[in-house]
Amino acid sequence: MGRCSDAKVRLLQVAFDLIWQQSYGSVSVDDICDRAEVRKGSFYHFFPSKSDLATAAYEEHWQRCRPHYDAAFSPQIPPLERLHKFCDLIYEIQVSKFTEHGRVLGCPFGTLAAELSTQDEKIRQKAMEMFSRYCRYLESTLRDAHSEGLIEQQDFAERSQAIVCYVLGVMLQARVRNEPDVLRAIEPNILNLIGATQFSPR
């Protein structure tokens, strides 16, 4: 059982890494199995299709990252500081990948969604679910910021979606230009978008 469990974990990790670094279409089941050192028969024991593996891999990645987002958006942290931590987290992840691969990889969920949303319903639904999770973090933060008198009343759900759309756009720009520092603009522009003053970290 230990070997089976380890094989599944390797498939999930390798699939996520290869798809994020390259693209879903350019990565084959054979590529994933070879990199993960797992037999093809074992692949189909765990996953009916490449699409099922991709959605499971992206969910597994989210669950590994979730503690970092939970910490950044903790209700114990002042609202604008939460946004600061969120922007820092985005920047740090992209710089880490840039250092490792020599390329800005952008948002893993956004790039997969852009490639396959019109072709694969499972992946479209998974990407939409991921974006909704970010929106919930942001909406709660904006409501708290309003409660503390830091921003004016607004449609917090709509504004949260606007922030996610903006962040995805900047991450795409950074990927196309291959310049992580493009992401430095995210924080001040989010603050402008919600009508808040510049946050100064303690």
N, C-alpha and C positions, 0 to 999 in steps of 0.2 A: 504493500500500500504506500509505503514511503516513496518508492520510486515513481509510482503513478502520480502521486501528489506533486512531487518535485517536477515531473515532466509537464504537468499542467501549468504550474507556476512559470516555468521557463518559457513555455509557449506564449503565455499571456504577456510576459515582459518583453520578449523578443518581438512579438507582433506589434506591440505598442511602439517600441523604439524604432523598428524598421519603417513602419507606416508614417510616423512623425518625421523621421529623417528624410524619407523619400516620398512615397505616395502610396495610397491603397492599390492603385492600378499597376504600379511598377513592382510590387512585392508579391511573389507567388507563395502558395502553400509550401512548395519545395524550398524556397528561400528561407521561410520561417522555420521549417523542420530542420534544415541543415544548420542554421545558426543556433537553434535551440538544442541540437543534437538529440532530436526525438524522431522516432520512426513515423512515417506517414500514417501507418495504421493506427498508431497511438493518437495522432492528431484527430482522426475521425472518431476515435473512441470518446474523446472529450467534446468535440465540436462538430456539429453536422455540416458546417460550411465555414468558409473564410469570413463571411459576414458575421456569423455567430461569434467567431473568435474575436473579431474586431470590436464588436459591441461589448463583449465580456472584458476584453483587454482595456478598453477605455473606462469601463466602470471600475475595474480593479485599480487603475491609475488614480481615478478620482478618490477612491477610498484611502489610498496611500497618502494623497495630498490633503485630504479633508482636515486632519488635525491642524495643519498649518493655517488653513482658512478659518477654522473654528477659533484658533488662537488670535488671528488677526482681527476677526470680527467679534471678539468676546464682548458681551454687554458691559463688562467691567471696565472696558477701555473707552475713553471719550470718543464720540462719533467721528470727529475729523481725524483723530489719530488712527482710527480704524481704516479710514480711506488712505491715509499715509502708508500704513502697513501693507494694505492691499496693493498699492502701486509699487512699493518696494519689493514685494514678493514677486510680482510680475517681472520687474526688472532683473532681479537676482536669478530667477529661473532662466530667463533668456540669455543673460550673460554667461551663466554656467554652461548652457548648451553651445553658445558661440565659442567659448573657450575650448570645449571638448571637440566640436565638429568643424569649427571655422566658419559656421553659418548661423544666422539667426533662423530659428525654426518656426517662430510664430506660435499661434494658439493651436494646440493639437486638435481641439474639438472644432475650431473654426475651419481649419484647413481640410479636415476630413468631411465636414458638412458641405463645404463649397464644392468638393470633388464629387460627392455622391448623393446629395439630398434629392436630386431628381431621378436617381437610379435605384436607390436602396431604401425602402421604407423603414427597416429596422435601424439603420444608421441615422436616418433623418430624425426619427423619434428619439434616439439616444442623444444626439446633438442638442435637440430642443430641450430635453430634460436637463442636460448639463448647463445650458444657458439659463434655465429657470432657477437652478440652484444658486448661481451667481446673483441673479436678480433678487432672490429672497434675502441674501446677505445684505445687499445694497439697500433694498427697500427698508429693512429694519433699521439700518444705520441712518438713513435719511429721516425716518420718523423720529428717531431719537435726537437727531440734530435739530429738528424743528421743535421738539419738546423742550430743548435746552435754549431755544431762542437763537440758534446759530444760522438758521435758514428760514425763509418764508414758507408759508403753506403752498403746496404744489401737488400735482398728481404724482405721488411717490412711486407707484408701480410703473407708470409710463416713463418717469425720469430714470428709474433704475434700468429699464430696457434701453433707454437712450445711452446711458453710460456704458452698458455692455456693448452696444453697437459701436460706440466711439472707440472703446478699447480694442475691439476686434479690428477695426479699421487701422488704428495706429500700429497694431502688431503686424498686420499685413504690410504696411509701409516699411516697417523695420525689416521684415523678411525680404521684401523686394530690393530694398537698398542695402541689405546686409549690414545694418548699422544699429547696434543695440541702443546707442544713445538717443535714437529717435524716441525711445520709450520714456525719456525724461520729461517729455511734454505732457504725459498723461495726467499727472497729479494736478498741476495748475489749471488745466483745461477742465478737469472734472469739477474742481472747485468753482470755476466760472460758470459751468453748466448748471450747478445747483444754487448759485448765488451766494457762495460762502467766501469769506476772506481767506487769504493765504494762511495755511497751517504752518506753525513753527514747531518742529519736534523738540521735546524737552531734552 
